Amino acid sequence: MVLTDGTEMLSKEELRFIYRHAYLPEHLPDYVEAVSGAKPHLAENYLCFLRRKHLIFIGFPLGKTDTDIAQAYLSACERSNPSTVAIVAPAIWLPEESCEKQAPDQYYRLDLPLNPVDSSVAYMLRRAQRELNVTTGGFGREHRKIVKAFLRTQALTTEQRRLFEQIPKYLKQTRSARILEARRKNMLVAFTIVDLGSADFAFYLFNFRALKTNVPGASDLLLQAMVDLAQSEGKKALNLGLGIHPGIQHFKEKWGGVPFLPYASALVQRAPMDIGRLADKL
């Protein structure tokens, strides 16, 4: 099916293929479409998202891994002729002068079933359990208030701010996300958003804490609840997301998370297609 803006909607078969093989948050069409406003399509077995003349190319293959990333990228660009391209991939293959590269990172993975946690984590869990109860919930006024407070206190790029601001939109249009809440009586202390759409992976997408109510171990308690939920759904692993900075890396590593994929990103400014030169070639 072709939409009014000329992009093609993913078929049910393509969606089943994507969610069967998804292993990164960027492989979740509902998630990326909500936070970027771009429409998903496949270029061979690589997922892409197009919004006007901006292309997002996810350079991590779905299914078969012995495919040519450079050729898939060229095919995606020929199909949509974008002015700019944001690339996310294990490595950027383009020459240094042709793109603006960002700092590299790594995705963290926690295999399931979970091995027994170490004594320090177990202590934090017991401490948090004395004050907090964990339940599932829906995104409402309390959650919005915590997210807005987070945005006020963090130095974020425009892209990062947009991502957080689009969380309510993402939660409205997806059926696979869950909100896990840590409450002290009726007060929301912290919450985590996990997506269970992939056949094999659960995705740890967001974790927020109330600024004025700090309960040590709240994030650990929510991660344990996420592990329990993912195991009950038959998932093989949790994708814990990127390292981002040493504090977040330490949190993931103390739970047994290990780096499993390199992350590289770049922005490409493409020259407009020269119609005269194209006509000469034809």
One Martini backbone bead per residue (centre of mass of N, CA, C, O) as a GRO file, in nm:
protein
  282
    1MET     BB    1   0.094   0.036   0.023
    2VAL     BB    2   0.036   0.377  -0.070
    3LEU     BB    3   0.086   0.677   0.036
    4THR     BB    4   0.040   1.019  -0.003
    5ASP     BB    5   0.374   1.062   0.021
    6GLY     BB    6   0.488   0.776  -0.134
    7THR     BB    7   0.497   0.576   0.079
    8GLU     BB    8   0.531   0.253   0.208
    9MET     BB    9   0.356   0.019   0.356
   10LEU     BB   10   0.370  -0.223   0.564
   11SER     BB   11   0.324  -0.537   0.569
   12LYS     BB   12   0.231  -0.803   0.753
   13GLU     BB   13   0.473  -0.975   0.672
   14GLU     BB   14   0.692  -0.764   0.739
   15LEU     BB   15   0.620  -0.727   1.037
   16ARG     BB   16   0.670  -1.017   1.121
   17PHE     BB   17   0.967  -1.020   1.038
   18ILE     BB   18   1.067  -0.792   1.222
   19TYR     BB   19   0.962  -0.907   1.504
   20ARG     BB   20   1.115  -1.177   1.480
   21HIS     BB   21   1.423  -1.019   1.443
   22ALA     BB   22   1.437  -0.825   1.665
   23TYR     BB   23   1.729  -0.652   1.865
   24LEU     BB   24   1.636  -0.348   1.851
   25PRO     BB   25   1.475  -0.057   1.903
   26GLU     BB   26   1.509   0.030   1.590
   27HIS     BB   27   1.311  -0.232   1.510
   28LEU     BB   28   1.060  -0.055   1.609
   29PRO     BB   29   0.821   0.097   1.440
   30ASP     BB   30   0.647   0.240   1.656
   31TYR     BB   31   0.877   0.386   1.798
   32VAL     BB   32   1.019   0.543   1.565
   33GLU     BB   33   0.768   0.679   1.448
   34ALA     BB   34   0.687   0.840   1.703
   35VAL     BB   35   0.975   0.996   1.751
   36SER     BB   36   1.007   1.094   1.422
   37GLY     BB   37   0.766   1.076   1.193
   38ALA     BB   38   0.846   0.818   1.041
   39LYS     BB   39   0.834   0.584   0.777
   40PRO     BB   40   0.837   0.251   0.724
   41HIS     BB   41   1.090   0.042   0.556
   42LEU     BB   42   1.240  -0.181   0.325
   43ALA     BB   43   1.594  -0.260   0.256
   44GLU     BB   44   1.572  -0.543   0.220
   45ASN     BB   45   1.700  -0.623   0.555
   46TYR     BB   46   1.652  -0.309   0.611
   47LEU     BB   47   1.562  -0.054   0.816
   48CYS     BB   48   1.348   0.227   0.740
   49PHE     BB   49   1.300   0.596   0.759
   50LEU     BB   50   1.057   0.840   0.633
   51ARG     BB   51   1.082   1.214   0.624
   52ARG     BB   52   1.049   1.335   0.359
   53LYS     BB   53   1.407   1.411   0.319
   54HIS     BB   54   1.443   1.202   0.562
   55LEU     BB   55   1.670   0.940   0.650
   56ILE     BB   56   1.657   0.626   0.825
   57PHE     BB   57   1.933   0.402   0.878
   58ILE     BB   58   1.936   0.059   0.973
   59GLY     BB   59   2.254  -0.119   1.000
   60PHE     BB   60   2.082  -0.381   1.104
   61PRO     BB   61   2.012  -0.683   1.027
   62LEU     BB   62   1.749  -0.890   0.921
   63GLY     BB   63   1.825  -1.197   0.966
   64LYS     BB   64   2.029  -1.196   0.747
   65THR     BB   65   2.393  -1.108   0.779
   66ASP     BB   66   2.517  -1.152   0.466
   67THR     BB   67   2.490  -0.846   0.388
   68ASP     BB   68   2.502  -0.543   0.202
   69ILE     BB   69   2.507  -0.237   0.340
   70ALA     BB   70   2.591  -0.045   0.110
   71GLN     BB   71   2.375  -0.140  -0.094
   72ALA     BB   72   2.126  -0.084   0.082
   73TYR     BB   73   2.179   0.218   0.110
   74LEU     BB   74   2.168   0.289  -0.190
   75SER     BB   75   1.880   0.186  -0.237
   76ALA     BB   76   1.741   0.377  -0.037
   77CYS     BB   77   1.836   0.642  -0.178
   78GLU     BB   78   1.717   0.586  -0.461
   79ARG     BB   79   1.420   0.563  -0.365
   80SER     BB   80   1.411   0.866  -0.190
   81ASN     BB   81   1.608   1.102  -0.220
   82PRO     BB   82   1.766   1.232   0.013
   83SER     BB   83   1.915   1.500   0.193
   84THR     BB   84   1.913   1.325   0.458
   85VAL     BB   85   2.112   1.097   0.677
   86ALA     BB   86   2.058   0.861   0.931
   87ILE     BB   87   2.300   0.654   1.085
   88VAL     BB   88   2.278   0.314   1.208
   89ALA     BB   89   2.566   0.117   1.315
   90PRO     BB   90   2.843  -0.070   1.376
   91ALA     BB   91   2.961   0.097   1.124
   92ILE     BB   92   3.121   0.347   0.934
   93TRP     BB   93   3.192   0.336   0.576
   94LEU     BB   94   3.224   0.619   0.527
   95PRO     BB   95   3.380   0.884   0.464
   96GLU     BB   96   3.471   1.138   0.667
   97GLU     BB   97   3.389   1.380   0.458
   98SER     BB   98   3.068   1.267   0.417
   99CYS     BB   99   3.034   1.293   0.742
  100GLU     BB  100   2.881   1.307   1.073
  101LYS     BB  101   3.018   1.186   1.350
  102GLN     BB  102   2.959   1.005   1.636
  103ALA     BB  103   2.977   0.876   1.925
  104PRO     BB  104   3.044   0.583   2.040
  105ASP     BB  105   2.897   0.260   2.132
  106GLN     BB  106   2.694   0.021   2.331
  107TYR     BB  107   2.519  -0.262   2.357
  108TYR     BB  108   2.315  -0.421   2.601
  109ARG     BB  109   2.301  -0.756   2.749
  110LEU     BB  110   2.050  -0.985   2.900
  111ASP     BB  111   2.031  -1.295   2.982
  112LEU     BB  112   1.794  -1.565   2.960
  113PRO     BB  113   1.796  -1.664   3.237
  114LEU     BB  114   1.874  -1.533   3.535
  115ASN     BB  115   2.120  -1.495   3.728
  116PRO     BB  116   2.232  -1.461   4.019
  117VAL     BB  117   2.267  -1.204   4.210
  118ASP     BB  118   2.446  -1.007   4.378
  119SER     BB  119   2.466  -0.882   4.696
  120SER     BB  120   2.422  -0.578   4.628
  121VAL     BB  121   2.159  -0.614   4.469
  122ALA     BB  122   1.998  -0.768   4.682
  123TYR     BB  123   2.001  -0.539   4.886
  124MET     BB  124   1.850  -0.324   4.714
  125LEU     BB  125   1.592  -0.489   4.685
  126ARG     BB  126   1.518  -0.515   4.984
  127ARG     BB  127   1.506  -0.213   5.041
  128ALA     BB  128   1.283  -0.139   4.833
  129GLN     BB  129   1.060  -0.348   4.929
  130ARG     BB  130   0.995  -0.193   5.201
  131GLU     BB  131   0.858   0.068   5.022
  132LEU     BB  132   0.775  -0.091   4.754
  133ASN     BB  133   0.556  -0.126   4.471
  134VAL     BB  134   0.491  -0.336   4.184
  135THR     BB  135   0.329  -0.230   3.881
  136THR     BB  136   0.105  -0.188   3.640
  137GLY     BB  137   0.040   0.079   3.393
  138GLY     BB  138  -0.057   0.405   3.295
  139PHE     BB  139  -0.028   0.692   3.120
  140GLY     BB  140  -0.014   0.999   3.309
  141ARG     BB  141   0.014   1.271   3.503
  142GLU     BB  142   0.252   1.164   3.675
  143HIS     BB  143   0.438   1.093   3.437
  144ARG     BB  144   0.451   1.370   3.303
  145LYS     BB  145   0.577   1.518   3.545
  146ILE     BB  146   0.844   1.356   3.550
  147VAL     BB  147   0.933   1.416   3.259
  148LYS     BB  148   0.935   1.728   3.280
  149ALA     BB  149   1.146   1.741   3.505
  150PHE     BB  150   1.369   1.606   3.344
  151LEU     BB  151   1.381   1.820   3.110
  152ARG     BB  152   1.458   2.065   3.300
  153THR     BB  153   1.743   1.914   3.418
  154GLN     BB  154   1.848   1.855   3.123
  155ALA     BB  155   2.106   1.823   2.884
  156LEU     BB  156   1.971   1.841   2.560
  157THR     BB  157   1.904   1.760   2.266
  158THR     BB  158   1.672   1.794   2.030
  159GLU     BB  159   1.640   1.488   1.978
  160GLN     BB  160   1.611   1.396   2.271
  161ARG     BB  161   1.367   1.571   2.345
  162ARG     BB  162   1.176   1.453   2.135
  163LEU     BB  163   1.173   1.168   2.234
  164PHE     BB  164   1.045   1.226   2.518
  165GLU     BB  165   0.790   1.383   2.407
  166GLN     BB  166   0.686   1.105   2.240
  167ILE     BB  167   0.592   0.890   2.443
  168PRO     BB  168   0.279   0.910   2.441
  169LYS     BB  169   0.251   0.836   2.141
  170TYR     BB  170   0.377   0.558   2.155
  171LEU     BB  171   0.178   0.436   2.372
  172LYS     BB  172  -0.080   0.468   2.191
  173GLN     BB  173   0.032   0.283   1.924
  174THR     BB  174   0.109   0.050   2.113
  175ARG     BB  175   0.094  -0.310   2.224
  176SER     BB  176   0.403  -0.385   2.356
  177ALA     BB  177   0.395  -0.197   2.591
  178ARG     BB  178   0.517  -0.135   2.932
  179ILE     BB  179   0.434  -0.022   3.263
  180LEU     BB  180   0.648   0.012   3.542
  181GLU     BB  181   0.569   0.058   3.888
  182ALA     BB  182   0.689   0.255   4.167
  183ARG     BB  183   0.532   0.251   4.492
  184ARG     BB  184   0.436   0.466   4.764
  185LYS     BB  185   0.168   0.357   4.781
  186ASN     BB  186   0.035   0.618   4.575
  187MET     BB  187   0.324   0.700   4.501
  188LEU     BB  188   0.520   0.794   4.237
  189VAL     BB  189   0.870   0.714   4.201
  190ALA     BB  190   0.883   0.506   3.948
  191PHE     BB  191   0.953   0.423   3.590
  192THR     BB  192   0.911   0.174   3.327
  193ILE     BB  193   0.984   0.101   2.979
  194VAL     BB  194   0.868  -0.185   2.797
  195ASP     BB  195   0.934  -0.395   2.511
  196LEU     BB  196   0.761  -0.706   2.361
  197GLY     BB  197   0.757  -0.740   2.035
  198SER     BB  198   0.966  -0.936   2.023
  199ALA     BB  199   1.036  -1.268   2.015
  200ASP     BB  200   1.332  -1.253   2.196
  201PHE     BB  201   1.299  -0.953   2.298
  202ALA     BB  202   1.353  -0.709   2.542
  203PHE     BB  203   1.302  -0.347   2.601
  204TYR     BB  204   1.492  -0.097   2.756
  205LEU     BB  205   1.391   0.235   2.728
  206PHE     BB  206   1.281   0.357   3.017
  207ASN     BB  207   1.380   0.567   3.310
  208PHE     BB  208   1.205   0.710   3.593
  209ARG     BB  209   1.239   0.967   3.852
  210ALA     BB  210   1.156   1.124   4.120
  211LEU     BB  211   1.311   1.404   4.248
  212LYS     BB  212   1.166   1.417   4.555
  213THR     BB  213   1.172   1.077   4.552
  214ASN     BB  214   1.417   0.888   4.707
  215VAL     BB  215   1.466   0.533   4.641
  216PRO     BB  216   1.668   0.302   4.703
  217GLY     BB  217   1.637   0.061   4.437
  218ALA     BB  218   1.410   0.124   4.230
  219SER     BB  219   1.550   0.041   3.961
  220ASP     BB  220   1.606  -0.251   4.045
  221LEU     BB  221   1.312  -0.336   4.091
  222LEU     BB  222   1.225  -0.282   3.795
  223LEU     BB  223   1.424  -0.474   3.659
  224GLN     BB  224   1.319  -0.730   3.793
  225ALA     BB  225   1.032  -0.703   3.675
  226MET     BB  226   1.127  -0.718   3.379
  227VAL     BB  227   1.252  -0.995   3.392
  228ASP     BB  228   0.996  -1.146   3.476
  229LEU     BB  229   0.828  -1.065   3.230
  230ALA     BB  230   1.014  -1.171   3.005
  231GLN     BB  231   1.015  -1.467   3.103
  232SER     BB  232   0.701  -1.506   3.084
  233GLU     BB  233   0.729  -1.439   2.753
  234GLY     BB  234   0.995  -1.600   2.640
  235LYS     BB  235   1.253  -1.454   2.654
  236LYS     BB  236   1.613  -1.445   2.590
  237ALA     BB  237   1.639  -1.120   2.619
  238LEU     BB  238   1.784  -0.810   2.712
  239ASN     BB  239   1.776  -0.486   2.595
  240LEU     BB  240   1.955  -0.217   2.763
  241GLY     BB  241   2.109  -0.057   2.572
  242LEU     BB  242   2.308   0.198   2.615
  243GLY     BB  243   2.565   0.325   2.799
  244ILE     BB  244   2.643   0.654   2.764
  245HIS     BB  245   2.758   0.622   3.076
  246PRO     BB  246   2.920   0.503   3.350
  247GLY     BB  247   2.670   0.481   3.538
  248ILE     BB  248   2.494   0.309   3.344
  249GLN     BB  249   2.693   0.084   3.297
  250HIS     BB  250   2.709  -0.013   3.589
  251PHE     BB  251   2.415  -0.093   3.621
  252LYS     BB  252   2.420  -0.313   3.394
  253GLU     BB  253   2.669  -0.481   3.496
  254LYS     BB  254   2.561  -0.563   3.786
  255TRP     BB  255   2.335  -0.751   3.630
  256GLY     BB  256   2.508  -0.879   3.364
  257GLY     BB  257   2.565  -0.689   3.151
  258VAL     BB  258   2.668  -0.695   2.800
  259PRO     BB  259   2.839  -0.633   2.537
  260PHE     BB  260   2.709  -0.701   2.179
  261LEU     BB  261   2.710  -0.411   2.024
  262PRO     BB  262   2.803  -0.184   1.816
  263TYR     BB  263   2.785   0.187   1.800
  264ALA     BB  264   2.699   0.390   1.518
  265SER     BB  265   2.692   0.738   1.394
  266ALA     BB  266   2.541   0.947   1.126
  267LEU     BB  267   2.547   1.243   0.916
  268VAL     BB  268   2.406   1.305   0.592
  269GLN     BB  269   2.481   1.529   0.327
  270ARG     BB  270   2.309   1.552   0.036
  271ALA     BB  271   2.316   1.602  -0.283
  272PRO     BB  272   2.141   1.709  -0.519
  273MET     BB  273   1.992   1.609  -0.786
  274ASP     BB  274   2.115   1.609  -1.115
  275ILE     BB  275   1.917   1.627  -1.384
  276GLY     BB  276   2.120   1.667  -1.617
  277ARG     BB  277   2.308   1.428  -1.550
  278LEU     BB  278   2.087   1.215  -1.559
  279ALA     BB  279   2.007   1.259  -1.857
  280ASP     BB  280   2.283   1.188  -1.977
  281LYS     BB  281   2.278   0.890  -1.877
  282LEU     BB  282   2.000   0.828  -2.040
   0.00000   0.00000   0.00000
